[in-house]
């Protein structure tokens, strides 16, 4: 009887230690989660500030003023509708010119299809 009581007491002590250890680990994990959530919130706020700064710096009137101020160095002109074209207007090379054997380096030969 005494032996079983001693074994039962050791088991209870061991389980108590295990439960205490699990509680400490859970509290540490909970603190880590809280810290990470605060960091995520801070990064979201920082990202919002960066997006606002980007929108502020990319204002069309500001960019227009910068282009005019630096025209001598950069030569930037405002966009006009006539500067855009269609894909059909692009002068693509003929398919034969793409695979001309004369343009291949020495030692390379065209592979048959």
CORCORNOR-V160000 format. One record per helix or strand of 2 or more residues. SS is the DSSP state (helix for helix, strand for strand). FROM is the first residue (numbers start at 1). TO is the last residue. If there is no record, write none. Layout:
BEGIN
ss->SS from->FROM to->TO
ss->SS from->FROM to->TO
END
This chain:
BEGIN
ss->helix from->2 to->57
ss->helix from->60 to->69
ss->helix from->71 to->74
ss->helix from->81 to->83
ss->helix from->87 to->89
ss->helix from->95 to->98
ss->helix from->101 to->103
END
